[in-house]
Amino acid sequence: MDAAKLQTIQISEGGRRRSQGSFRYIIIGVIIATAIALYIAKPWATDSRIGTGKTAQPGEKSAKPAAAPANEKPTKAGDAVLTVSGYIINRERIELSPRTMNEVKWIGVKKGDPVKKGEIVVRLDDSEQKARIAEIEGQLAIARVAVERAKLNFNRMKQLRASQIESAEKADEARLAVTSAEAQVTQLEGTRAMAQVWLDWTVIRSPIDGVVLEKLSHPGELVTPQTFGGTGSHGPSSALLSLADPNDLQVEVDISEADLPKVSMNQPCRVSPEAWPEKIYLGVVAEIAPEANRQKGTLQVKVKIAKPDRFLTPELSAKVEFLKGGG
């Protein structure tokens, strides 16, 4: 019985040979896998260009760094002597006002519209001015007739005087009558010119190439050159439109008195808006206030931006770096 059990579990010679063959295959597979892993892990020489993943070829030059975006200047470590934050502003804000009290008839622009210098943006009521010009032209016509009559009378008097029929006094009066009639024409022509000026004032033109910042009145509204009786909301408006040049921007910053030695006129600067920190603009110190703020212990400085673009919005904050090499 025991011999029969041993015979059943005994491994034949052929089975032993097959087992040894499988073991050899396993060993060979492990060696191949290890060799592949070592080949992959070996630090082969790669191209020095970041992110290319290409193998460097003998004698091949590395690619140049990417150029800085337009309007930007690469930051150099240690070239900024002072960094402060301020607000982007228009160098000049122009408010268009009427020269006389009048009613707004038409406004041809709205907030955000671009305008050209000399472009008509507002028309005021001109009916009174046109009526005044028509009245003066009628008076001028009468005055010119009076001049002709005076000249005819003077020529007649000269003939009579030459014939000793009229006295010298009568001839002088006729001559002076001509001069008086001509003076009347000159006076009325001046009055008409003034009435034309008042008519021209009813047409409001843009004084600059810029953009409409704010619309301050509406058609049908009464406007005046100044607000009488204070600035209450019940009085007539004293302005029509607010304009500015979007290509003439500055950054307004407050410099503490301890940092004033680091700032000078015409000093180069770098400006970056807080909304677009990756954008960098060149600038220069254009204005240093002549008087400090005693309460805050600061002095106001304005930095002119060289080439502003659509990313710079007035009244938003910006960072200013004052650079070495100022004047």
Secondary structure, 3 states (H helix, E strand, C coil): CHHHHHHHHCCCHHHHHHHHHHHHHHHHHHHHHHHHHHHHHCCCCCCCCCCCCCCCCCCCCCCCCCCCCCCCCCCCCCCEEEEEEEEEEECCEEEECCCCCEEEEEECCCCCCEECCCCEEEEECCHHHHHHHHHHHHHHHHHHHHHHHHHHHHHHHHHHHHCCCCCHHHHHHHHHHHHHHHHHHHHHHHHHHHHHHHHHCCEEECCCCEEEEEECCCCCCEECCCCCCCCCCCCCECCCEEEECCCCEEEEEEEEHHHHHHCCCCCEEEEEECCCCCCCEEEEEEEECCCCECCCCEEEEEEEECCCCCCCCCCCEEEEEEECCCC
